[in-house]
């Protein structure tokens, strides 16, 4: 037998470690100092628009409006610096921790609930999007809110809980279009659910189905914009992946990137989820046995998550639209709760060891990812600022490099974005692939020189490999070389240290 004092010490260490995981996550939510990369700069640019201009901007961007409205309101209050904009996501990340606790306390004991809080706080996936000027931290919060109020309805069916459940779904639809698959999945499962499946009366199942359908009504007002986006924007920056790639990208996102530590985090998460979802407590034999979890709420959450991901990735494949690991956000809540349940089923000593190793791997993965600049444009901007002159022109090829570059350098230099030679404040995704396929590096180079009457330097920030551009940027550089002489390469693209790498070439006049 293990002495009780030793057991008590292990229990205390378990709680201390889980608390450190929580603290770790809260601190890291507000640490990144890297310049905004493309998607973040795009968000910042759109959020600056007033109501009517914002709607028009989103027609050409391909996203619903809620996050941008909220970000614009936030920036009006706290400014539009990189740190201020990222703080909004950090606050939302903190709110997800609170919502996780509320859900866990409905279903789990105190220990498992605190584990869930610690795991979501320290998750590389959660931290990544709590430190990025994108809508995913908001989406995680709304997902959790939808689940929370769904289960509130099951425990206390009243119109207040039904309303907030429906409102959460509505807000999700106005935050990310994959929410359509999530809402459809819930509605479908409610229609086919039996009394035994949900543990509630059939009339309540029907009521929830009605409130789920009702959540879609406000979205009808947005349908004209949605259909226009569907016809003209899509995901021209990447192609549809194979199903195996979908799984790999999702696990990579949960682990925190491509590093070895991230891979180990993904493996650990998979094992903990398997332990939580596919073992059950045998009340008669006082132990665990192989089988689907005895927890009905977690089975429901798992089913909704799996079906949502299957429908969403299938639609992506059929319509040739891209899939990114961040779309796995719809599977993320059940990953957190199943992992917490799995950890809680281990003995205190084993659980302490597993939690220690897991949090260590998460901290290394997060620290590695956050120490890696998301764009090389910060390094490039420093060179241009130090060596550039008033009146210099900076050309970004392709235009996807321009929003981040414009944000850093736009007030000091004249900015051009290939192939349209606009100021590159944001990327116009409207009929993007078709426009780019018609671009001529030779003609764009000629046009650039015709509009650039300055005798100062021309700086080219470029890299090949972007979808729909192929080797156009390399050819564009060759055309500038032919007209201006071989430029001086001052920065070489570094894909190991930067999420968005780029080269820098100077043409001196």
C-alpha positions in Angstrom: 0.0 0.0 0.0 1.1 3.6 -0.7 1.3 5.7 2.4 -1.5 8.3 2.6 1.0 11.1 3.0 2.6 10.1 -0.3 -0.8 10.0 -2.0 -1.6 13.4 -0.6 1.6 14.8 -1.9 1.0 13.3 -5.4 -2.5 14.9 -5.3 -1.1 18.3 -4.4 1.6 18.0 -7.1 -1.1 17.1 -9.6 -3.1 20.2 -8.7 0.0 22.4 -8.7 1.0 21.2 -12.1 -2.5 21.7 -13.6 -2.5 25.2 -12.2 0.9 25.9 -13.8 -0.6 24.7 -17.1 -3.4 27.2 -16.7 -1.0 30.0 -15.8 1.3 29.1 -18.7 -1.6 29.4 -21.2 -2.8 32.7 -19.9 0.7 34.3 -20.1 1.4 33.0 -23.6 -1.8 34.4 -24.9 -0.3 37.8 -24.8 3.3 37.2 -25.7 3.8 37.3 -29.5 5.7 40.3 -30.8 6.2 39.3 -34.5 4.7 41.6 -37.1 1.3 40.6 -38.5 1.4 38.1 -41.3 -0.9 38.1 -44.4 -4.2 36.9 -42.8 -3.8 39.1 -39.8 -2.9 42.2 -41.8 -6.0 41.4 -44.0 -8.2 41.3 -40.8 -6.7 44.6 -39.6 -7.4 46.3 -42.9 -11.0 45.1 -43.2 -11.8 46.0 -39.6 -10.9 49.6 -40.2 -13.8 50.1 -42.7 -17.1 51.6 -41.8 -20.3 49.5 -42.1 -21.0 49.8 -45.8 -17.4 49.7 -46.9 -16.8 46.6 -44.6 -19.6 44.7 -46.3 -18.1 45.5 -49.7 -14.6 44.5 -48.5 -16.0 41.2 -47.3 -17.6 40.5 -50.7 -14.1 40.4 -52.0 -12.6 38.6 -49.1 -14.8 35.6 -48.6 -15.7 35.6 -44.9 -18.7 36.5 -42.8 -18.8 39.8 -40.9 -19.1 39.2 -37.1 -15.4 39.0 -36.2 -14.5 42.0 -38.3 -17.3 44.1 -36.6 -16.1 43.2 -33.2 -12.4 43.7 -34.1 -13.3 47.2 -35.5 -15.1 48.1 -32.3 -12.2 46.8 -30.3 -9.7 48.9 -32.3 -11.8 52.0 -31.9 -11.4 51.6 -28.1 -7.9 50.3 -27.8 -6.1 51.2 -31.0 -4.9 49.3 -34.0 -1.3 48.4 -33.1 -0.3 44.8 -33.5 -0.3 44.1 -29.8 -3.7 45.8 -29.3 -5.4 43.8 -32.1 -3.8 40.5 -30.8 -5.0 41.3 -27.3 -8.6 40.9 -28.5 -7.9 37.3 -29.4 -6.1 36.9 -26.1 -9.1 38.0 -24.2 -11.3 35.7 -26.2 -8.8 32.9 -25.4 -9.2 33.6 -21.7 -13.0 33.5 -22.1 -12.7 30.0 -23.7 -11.0 28.8 -20.5 -13.9 30.1 -18.4 -16.5 28.5 -20.7 -14.6 25.2 -20.6 -14.9 25.2 -16.8 -18.7 25.8 -17.0 -19.2 22.9 -19.4 -16.9 20.6 -17.4 -18.6 21.3 -14.1 -21.9 20.2 -15.6 -20.6 16.7 -16.4 -17.3 16.0 -14.6 -15.9 16.0 -11.1 -13.6 18.9 -9.9 -10.4 17.1 -10.8 -11.4 16.3 -14.4 -12.9 19.8 -14.8 -9.7 21.5 -13.7 -7.7 19.2 -16.0 -9.9 20.3 -18.9 -9.2 23.9 -18.1 -5.5 23.3 -17.8 -5.4 21.4 -21.1 -7.3 24.0 -23.2 -5.2 26.8 -21.6 -1.9 25.1 -22.5 -3.0 23.7 -25.8 -0.7 24.8 -28.7 -3.8 25.1 -30.9 -5.7 27.3 -28.5 -2.6 29.5 -27.8 -1.8 29.9 -31.5 -5.2 31.4 -32.2 -5.4 33.4 -29.0 -2.3 35.1 -30.4 -3.5 35.7 -33.9 -5.7 38.5 -35.4 -8.1 36.0 -36.9 -11.6 34.7 -36.0 -10.7 31.3 -34.6 -10.4 32.2 -31.0 -13.9 33.7 -31.2 -15.1 30.5 -33.0 -13.7 28.3 -30.2 -15.6 30.4 -27.7 -18.8 30.3 -29.6 -18.5 26.5 -30.1 -18.1 26.0 -26.4 -21.0 28.4 -25.8 -23.3 26.4 -28.1 -22.4 23.2 -26.3 -22.8 24.8 -22.9 -26.3 26.1 -23.6 -27.3 22.9 -25.4 -26.6 21.0 -22.2 -28.2 23.7 -20.1 -31.4 23.1 -22.2 -31.1 19.4 -21.5 -30.8 20.0 -17.8 -33.1 23.0 -17.5 -35.3 23.4 -20.6 -36.5 27.0 -20.7 -36.7 29.7 -23.3 -33.7 31.6 -21.9 -31.4 28.6 -22.3 -32.9 27.9 -25.8 -32.4 31.5 -26.8 -28.7 31.6 -25.9 -28.1 28.2 -27.5 -29.7 29.5 -30.7 -27.8 32.8 -30.5 -24.5 31.0 -30.2 -25.2 29.1 -33.4 -26.2 32.3 -35.2 -23.0 34.0 -34.1 -21.1 31.0 -35.3 -22.7 31.3 -38.7 -21.6 34.9 -38.9 -18.1 34.0 -37.8 -17.0 31.1 -40.1 -18.7 29.3 -42.9 -17.8 25.9 -41.7 -20.3 26.5 -39.0 -22.9 25.7 -41.6 -21.8 22.1 -41.5 -21.8 22.2 -37.7 -25.4 23.5 -37.5 -26.6 21.1 -40.1 -25.1 18.2 -38.2 -26.8 19.2 -35.0 -30.1 19.6 -36.8 -29.8 16.3 -38.6 -28.9 14.4 -35.4 -31.7 16.0 -33.5 -34.2 14.9 -36.2 -33.1 11.3 -36.0 -32.5 11.2 -32.2 -34.5 8.9 -30.1 -35.6 9.4 -26.5 -32.9 7.0 -25.4 -30.2 8.8 -27.2 -30.6 12.1 -25.6 -32.4 11.2 -22.4 -35.1 13.8 -23.0 -38.7 13.8 -24.2 -39.4 13.8 -27.9 -41.1 17.2 -27.7 -37.9 18.7 -26.3 -35.9 17.1 -29.2 -38.3 18.8 -31.6 -38.1 22.1 -29.7 -34.3 22.0 -30.0 -34.5 21.2 -33.7 -36.8 24.2 -34.2 -34.4 26.5 -32.2 -31.5 25.1 -34.2 -33.3 25.9 -37.5 -34.3 29.3 -36.1 -30.6 30.1 -35.6 -30.2 30.2 -39.4 -33.0 32.8 -40.0 -30.7 35.9 -39.4 -28.1 34.3 -41.7 -30.7 34.5 -44.6 -30.0 38.3 -44.7 -26.4 37.5 -45.5 -27.1 35.0 -48.2 -26.7 37.4 -51.2 -23.2 38.2 -50.0 -22.5 34.6 -49.3 -23.6 33.4 -52.7 -21.5 36.1 -54.4 -18.5 35.0 -52.4 -19.2 31.4 -53.2 -19.2 32.3 -56.9 -16.2 34.6 -56.9 -13.8 34.0 -54.0 -13.5 30.5 -52.6 -10.0 29.5 -51.7 -7.8 30.3 -54.6 -4.7 30.2 -52.4 -4.6 26.4 -52.2 -6.2 23.2 -53.7 -8.5 20.6 -52.0 -6.6 18.0 -50.0 -7.0 14.2 -49.8 -8.8 12.8 -46.7 -5.5 11.6 -45.3 -4.1 15.1 -45.6 -7.1 16.5 -43.8 -6.3 14.2 -40.8 -2.6 15.0 -40.9 -3.2 18.8 -41.1 -5.6 18.7 -38.2 -3.3 16.7 -36.0 -0.4 19.0 -36.9 -2.5 22.0 -35.9 -3.4 20.5 -32.6 0.2 19.7 -31.9 1.3 23.2 -32.7 3.2 22.9 -36.0 5.7 20.8 -37.8 8.4 20.4 -35.1 9.2 17.1 -33.4 7.7 18.3 -30.1 4.5 19.2 -31.9 4.4 15.7 -33.4 4.8 14.2 -29.9 2.0 16.5 -28.6 -0.3 15.3 -31.4 0.5 11.7 -30.5 -0.1 12.3 -26.8 -3.4 14.0 -27.6 -4.5 11.1 -29.8 -3.7 8.6 -27.0 -5.5 10.6 -24.3 -8.5 11.1 -26.5 -8.6 7.4 -27.2 -8.3 6.7 -23.5 -11.2 9.1 -22.8 -13.5 8.1 -25.6 -12.9 4.4 -26.0 -12.6 3.1 -22.5 -15.4 2.9 -20.0 -15.7 2.3 -16.3 -17.0 -1.1 -15.4 -19.0 -0.5 -12.3 -19.2 -4.2 -11.4 -15.5 -5.0 -12.0 -14.1 -1.7 -10.5 -11.9 -0.9 -13.4 -11.7 0.2 -17.0 -12.7 -1.9 -20.1 -12.4 -1.3 -23.8 -15.6 0.3 -25.3 -17.2 3.5 -26.2 -17.3 6.0 -23.3 -20.1 5.6 -20.8 -20.6 9.4 -20.8 -23.5 10.2 -23.1 -22.7 13.9 -23.4 -19.2 13.1 -24.7 -20.5 10.6 -27.2 -22.8 13.2 -28.5 -20.1 15.8 -28.7 -17.8 13.3 -30.5 -20.5 12.4 -33.0 -21.3 16.0 -33.8 -17.5 16.8 -34.2 -16.8 13.8 -36.5 -19.8 14.3 -38.7 -19.1 18.0 -39.0 -15.5 17.3 -40.1 -16.6 14.6 -42.5 -19.2 16.8 -44.2 -16.9 19.8 -44.3 -13.9 18.0 -45.7 -16.1 16.2 -48.2 -17.5 19.4 -49.4 -14.0 20.8 -49.7 -12.9 17.9 -51.8 -16.0 17.9 -54.1 -15.9 21.7 -54.7 -12.0 21.9 -54.9 -11.7 24.3 -52.0 -8.8 24.2 -49.6 -8.6 22.7 -46.2 -6.4 24.1 -43.4 -5.6 22.4 -40.1 -7.3 25.3 -38.3 -10.7 24.1 -39.6 -10.2 21.2 -37.1 -11.4 23.8 -34.6 -14.8 22.0 -34.8 -13.2 18.9 -33.4 -11.2 20.8 -30.8 -13.7 20.9 -27.8 -14.2 17.1 -27.7 -10.4 16.7 -27.9 -10.1 18.8 -24.8 -12.8 17.1 -22.8 -11.9 13.5 -23.9 -8.2 14.2 -23.0 -9.2 15.4 -19.6 -11.4 12.4 -19.0 -8.6 10.1 -20.2 -6.1 11.7 -17.8 -8.5 11.5 -14.9 -8.8 7.8 -15.4 -5.1 7.2 -14.8 -3.8 6.6 -11.3 -2.6 9.7 -9.5 1.1 8.7 -9.9 0.7 7.8 -13.6 -1.5 10.8 -14.3 1.1 13.1 -12.7 3.8 11.7 -14.9 1.7 11.9 -18.1 0.6 15.5 -17.3 4.2 16.6 -16.6 5.4 15.2 -19.9 2.4 16.6 -21.8 2.7 20.1 -20.4 6.5 20.0 -21.0 6.0 19.1 -24.7 3.2 21.7 -25.0 5.5 24.4 -23.6 8.3 23.5 -25.9 6.0 23.4 -28.9 4.4 26.7 -28.1 7.7 28.4 -27.3 9.2 27.2 -30.5 6.2 28.4 -32.6 5.9 31.8 -30.9 9.6 32.4 -31.2 9.3 31.8 -34.9 8.3 35.0 -36.7 5.2 34.4 -38.8 6.5 36.6 -41.6 9.9 37.5 -42.8 8.7 41.0 -43.6 9.8 42.3 -40.3 13.4 41.5 -41.1 13.0 42.9 -44.7 11.3 46.1 -43.4 14.3 46.7 -41.1 16.7 46.5 -44.0 14.5 48.8 -46.1 14.1 51.4 -43.3 17.8 51.4 -42.6 19.0 51.6 -46.2 16.1 53.1 -48.0 15.4 56.8 -49.1 12.4 58.9 -49.2 10.7 58.3 -52.6 11.8 54.7 -52.9 9.3 52.2 -54.3 8.6 48.8 -52.9 7.1 46.1 -55.0 5.6 42.9 -53.5 5.3 39.8 -55.6 2.9 38.2 -55.2 0.3 40.6 -53.8 -0.2 38.2 -50.8 3.0 39.6 -49.3 1.8 43.2 -49.6 -0.8 43.6 -46.8 1.8 42.8 -44.1 4.4 44.9 -45.9 2.1 47.8 -46.4 1.2 47.8 -42.7 4.9 48.2 -41.8 6.2 50.3 -44.6 3.2 52.0 -46.2 3.6 55.3 -44.5 7.3 55.8 -45.5 7.5 54.4 -49.0 5.4 54.0 -52.1 3.9 50.5 -52.2 3.0 48.4 -55.3 1.5 44.9 -55.3 2.0 42.5 -58.3 0.1 42.1 -60.6 -2.3 45.0 -60.2 0.3 47.5 -58.9 -2.2 48.8 -56.3 -1.1 49.8 -52.9 -1.5 46.3 -51.5 -3.4 47.2 -48.4 -5.2 43.9 -48.7 -5.6 41.1 -51.2 -8.7 41.1 -53.4 -9.8 37.5 -53.7 -12.6 38.2 -56.2 -12.0 36.1 -59.3 -8.4 35.9 -58.0 -7.2 32.8 -59.9 -8.6 34.0 -63.2 -7.0 37.5 -62.9 -3.6 36.1 -61.9 -3.6 33.6 -64.8 -3.8 36.5 -67.2 -1.0 38.5 -65.7 2.2 39.1 -67.7 5.4 39.7 -65.8 6.8 41.6 -68.8 3.8 43.9 -69.1 3.6 44.5 -65.3 7.4 45.4 -65.2 6.8 47.8 -68.1 3.9 49.4 -66.3 5.8 49.7 -63.0 8.6 51.6 -64.7 6.1 53.9 -66.5 4.4 54.9 -63.2 7.6 55.1 -61.2 9.2 58.4 -62.2 11.4 58.5 -59.2 15.2 58.3 -59.5 15.3 56.5 -56.2 15.6 52.8 -55.4 13.1 50.1 -56.4 12.9 47.3 -53.8 11.5 44.0 -54.9 10.0 41.7 -52.2 9.3 38.4 -53.9 9.0 34.6 -53.7 7.7 32.0 -56.1 5.4 29.0 -55.2 2.1 30.7 -54.4 -0.9 29.0 -55.8 -2.2 30.6 -59.1 1.1 32.4 -59.6 3.6 29.6 -60.3 6.9 31.1 -61.3 5.6 34.6 -62.2 7.5 36.4 -59.5 10.8 34.9 -60.6 10.0 35.9 -64.2 9.0 39.4 -63.0 12.4 39.7 -61.3 14.1 38.6 -64.5 12.2 41.3 -66.4 13.3 44.0 -63.9 16.9 42.6 -64.2 16.7 43.1 -67.9 15.5 46.7 -67.7 17.4 47.9 -64.6 20.4 45.6 -64.4 21.0 42.8 -61.8 19.6 43.9 -58.5 21.4 43.4 -55.2 19.9 40.6 -53.1 19.9 41.8 -49.5 17.7 39.1 -47.8 17.2 35.5 -48.9 13.9 33.7 -48.2 14.2 31.6 -45.0 11.4 29.0 -44.9 12.8 27.3 -41.8 12.6 30.3 -39.5 9.6 32.1 -41.0 6.0 31.0 -41.7 5.9 33.5 -44.6 9.4 33.8 -46.1 10.4 36.3 -48.8 13.5 37.6 -50.7 14.5 41.2 -50.9 16.3 42.7 -54.0 17.3 46.4 -54.4 17.5 48.1 -57.8 19.5 51.3 -57.5 18.9 54.2 -59.9 
